[in-house]
Amino acid sequence: METQFLNTFVTIVDQGSMAAAARVLGITPAAVAQQIRTLEREIGAPLIARVGRTVSVTEEGARILPRTRELLRNVADLRSVATESEIAGELRLGACPTALAGILPDVLARMVETFPQINVFIKPGYSADLYHAVEQGDLDAAIVLQAPFPLPKTCEWQLLREEPLIVLAPAHLADRDPHELLATQPLIRYDRHQWGGRQAEEYLRAQRIVPRERFELNALNAIAVMVDRGLGVSLVPDWAQPWPEGLKLARIALPDASAKRCIGIVWSRSSVRVRLVTVLLQESRKAMQQRNGPKPL
C-alpha cells in the first residue's frame, strides 16, 4: 500500500475537495481521484463520498482516519530515527499568512544552506488552527501569532518578532493625528475575528474610538492596496516585508507604543524530530538578527 495514497486521502479530508487537495499536493485532480480509487480497492471500502465539487469522509474513512494520520507521522519519523548521526529528516512546519511570505523564506534559506538533508513540509493556516495541529502532534512546530491563552505543558514558545500597531493611511495624510484618522476616515478593518485583528479592536475600544467601518478582511497585503487606492485607513501591525510594490502609504505610529502583536514559534516537546525543531529555532534567531525591521515604503 502506497503511503502517498494515504497522504492523499488525509489531504482530501483536510481540504474538503479533490481540487483543493490537488493544489496542495501539486498533482492534477484526476491523479488525486485515481489514487483514492486505488486506495479504496486495496482497503475494500469507500473512503470518500463525492457530492458535486465537495467531498465528505465516509463512515469507513472516518474509522481509519486517526490511524492513518498516526501512520503517516510514524513514516515521516523513520528517516530521523535512521539518521541519528546527522541532522536530517522531514520537519512538519506550519505558518500563518504573514509569516509565510515575510519571515519564513529567510529562515528556510538559512536552513537549506546549513542543513541540506532537512526536508520541510509546510502547512499554511491561521494561528489558532496551527496551535491545535502542533498540540495534536500533526505538526512539529509553527510560526504563528502569540496565543491569547496559556500554552499546554506539552508545548513551548519562542518570540521572534514584535510588530507595533500603526495607522496605515494614504501618503497625503501622513501629517495627521492617528486617532483623528481612525475616528474620521473610513476604516478598512483588520478582521476582528482573528487574533491579530482582535488586538486592533481592543485598541479602538480602549481609546474609545468609534470608527466608520467600510471593509473587514484578514489579508494585510490587500488592506495595504485598498489604503493606497484611497478607500480608507487601517489599524494594522507593522508586518514584516515584503509588502506590495509601488504603494504610496504613510505608516503612522500610535501614541501608545505598547500596542503590538507578537510572532514566534510554538513547538511540541514530545516530537521525535526535536533536533530538527532545534535547528529551526537556531536559524530563526539568526534570521531575525539580520533583519532591522520593516523598511520605509
Disulfide bonds with the S-S distance in Angstrom:
none
